[in-house]
Amino acid sequence: MTVSSRDLEKSFYSAKISNYIHRFFRNAFLKKDILYLIRSPKLFSVYVTPILFTSVLEIKNQFASSGILLTVFIQIFALIITGMTLSILQSDDYHHSDLLFSIPFNIEELFQSRSRLLHILSFLITSSYISIVCVIESVPLEYYVYGIIQLFIFTYISSRVMAARIIRKSNKDSRGYRYKGSIAKVVIYFSFVWNIPLLICFCILYEYLRRILEVNYLSNHASFVMLVVLVMVIGMLYRSMKINI
């Protein structure tokens, strides 16, 4: 955090920003990450390519207004943005790996702070983009609200699972924390173990929402299946809440 504050004061940003952050944020790791993001605005340029590429695909295929494809579109885009955001936040740990390795600190506190900030940033970026797309393509309000709820849950789960896994791997031998600069294996793990089951569940829930809105009726069997799927999503959400280092 001291290094981040020092570098910020050397940049074109005013030292008042650093003072403001120190005054209103108590968590040292949260301060560290926010200071790093503020003094490195060029890091956010990594979002340009995926957003432009996604926009081209969306213009050609109009996933947002193609029924259940909205659910798939939201989750894939959110996974990409969350992974990139985690990589940005972890890059500061990589640049100061020797310092973090040599200084003992509360690894659990780092995880809680990192996962919380990762969730907030990922949700804000993805929800802003999805909202613009839904407005342009005149997506019905009910489906838009469902998509935002899906997005919030997914970014929360993915933030906690991926942040926990990368921090745990970096602290594997318990001798010290050293991030090696790669999150590829973590993203692949999450994609197969968490992302696919969540995607299937959200697609099923979307289909039942469509039936309710269009037919205004669900059979007892359909209602039971929907309830089971909903419980599965809540269970995965609860499981992610209990993750620790």
Secondary structure in CASP SS format (residue, H / E / C, confidence):
PFRMAT SS
TARGET T0000
AUTHOR 0000-0000-0000
METHOD secondary structure of the structure
MODEL  1
M C 1.00
T H 1.00
V H 1.00
S H 1.00
S H 1.00
R H 1.00
D H 1.00
L H 1.00
E H 1.00
K H 1.00
S C 1.00
F C 1.00
Y C 1.00
S C 1.00
A H 1.00
K H 1.00
I H 1.00
S H 1.00
N H 1.00
Y H 1.00
I H 1.00
H H 1.00
R H 1.00
F H 1.00
F C 1.00
R C 1.00
N C 1.00
A H 1.00
F H 1.00
L H 1.00
K H 1.00
K H 1.00
D H 1.00
I H 1.00
L H 1.00
Y H 1.00
L H 1.00
I H 1.00
R H 1.00
S C 1.00
P H 1.00
K H 1.00
L H 1.00
F H 1.00
S H 1.00
V H 1.00
Y H 1.00
V H 1.00
T H 1.00
P H 1.00
I H 1.00
L H 1.00
F H 1.00
T H 1.00
S H 1.00
V H 1.00
L H 1.00
E H 1.00
I H 1.00
K H 1.00
N H 1.00
Q C 1.00
F H 1.00
A H 1.00
S H 1.00
S C 1.00
G C 1.00
I C 1.00
L H 1.00
L H 1.00
T H 1.00
V H 1.00
F H 1.00
I H 1.00
Q H 1.00
I H 1.00
F H 1.00
A H 1.00
L H 1.00
I H 1.00
I H 1.00
T H 1.00
G H 1.00
M H 1.00
T H 1.00
L H 1.00
S H 1.00
I H 1.00
L H 1.00
Q H 1.00
S H 1.00
D H 1.00
D H 1.00
Y H 1.00
H H 1.00
H C 1.00
S H 1.00
D H 1.00
L H 1.00
L H 1.00
F H 1.00
S H 1.00
I C 1.00
P C 1.00
F C 1.00
N C 1.00
I H 1.00
E H 1.00
E H 1.00
L H 1.00
F H 1.00
Q H 1.00
S H 1.00
R H 1.00
S H 1.00
R H 1.00
L H 1.00
L H 1.00
H H 1.00
I H 1.00
L H 1.00
S H 1.00
F H 1.00
L H 1.00
I H 1.00
T H 1.00
S H 1.00
S H 1.00
Y H 1.00
I H 1.00
S H 1.00
I H 1.00
V H 1.00
C H 1.00
V H 1.00
I H 1.00
E C 1.00
S C 1.00
V C 1.00
P C 1.00
L H 1.00
E H 1.00
Y H 1.00
Y H 1.00
V H 1.00
Y H 1.00
G H 1.00
I H 1.00
I H 1.00
Q H 1.00
L H 1.00
F H 1.00
I H 1.00
F H 1.00
T H 1.00
Y H 1.00
I H 1.00
S H 1.00
S H 1.00
R H 1.00
V H 1.00
M H 1.00
A H 1.00
A H 1.00
R H 1.00
I H 1.00
I H 1.00
R H 1.00
K H 1.00
S H 1.00
N C 1.00
K C 1.00
D C 1.00
S C 1.00
R C 1.00
G C 1.00
Y C 1.00
R C 1.00
Y C 1.00
K C 1.00
G C 1.00
S C 1.00
I C 1.00
A H 1.00
K H 1.00
V H 1.00
V H 1.00
I H 1.00
Y H 1.00
F H 1.00
S H 1.00
F H 1.00
V H 1.00
W H 1.00
N H 1.00
I H 1.00
P H 1.00
L H 1.00
L H 1.00
I H 1.00
C H 1.00
F H 1.00
C H 1.00
I H 1.00
L H 1.00
Y H 1.00
E H 1.00
Y H 1.00
L H 1.00
R H 1.00
R H 1.00
I H 1.00
L H 1.00
E H 1.00
V H 1.00
N C 1.00
Y C 1.00
L C 1.00
S C 1.00
N H 1.00
H H 1.00
A H 1.00
S H 1.00
F H 1.00
V H 1.00
M H 1.00
L H 1.00
V H 1.00
V H 1.00
L H 1.00
V H 1.00
M H 1.00
V H 1.00
I H 1.00
G H 1.00
M H 1.00
L H 1.00
Y H 1.00
R H 1.00
S H 1.00
M H 1.00
K C 1.00
I C 1.00
N C 1.00
I C 1.00
END
